[in-house]
Amino acid sequence: MSGHGELGHILPKSLYFKVFWALMVLTVITVVVSEFHFGVLNLVVAMGIASVKAALVAGVFMHLRFENPITWLYAAFPLVLLFLLIGGVFLDNPFR
C-alpha cells in the first residue's frame, strides 16, 4: 500500500553533469563580475546570475519542469514574499 503506481521522471546523468558545470561556470562568472564596480548595478547583476542558477536547480534537480502549474505557484509564492520584503527594506532605507 505504500507504492505510488508511477515512476518519477528519470533524467540522464549527462543532464545533471551539464547543469552542474553550468552552475560552476555561473559561479565563476559571479566571482569575476564581483571584481568590477558597476555601481548600483552590482546587486542587479549578482541577483540576475543567482536567479538563473536558482532556476536551473529548481527545474532540473527539483524536477519542477515536469510538474503541473499549481506546483509552480507553490514554489513561486515564497519568491513573491521575498520580493515584498526586499522592496520594503529598499523603501525604508532612504528615510534613515
Secondary structure as UniProt FT lines:
FT   HELIX           13..34
FT   TURN            39..40
FT   HELIX           41..56
FT   HELIX           57..61
FT   HELIX           64..66
FT   HELIX           69..92
FT   HELIX           93..95
//
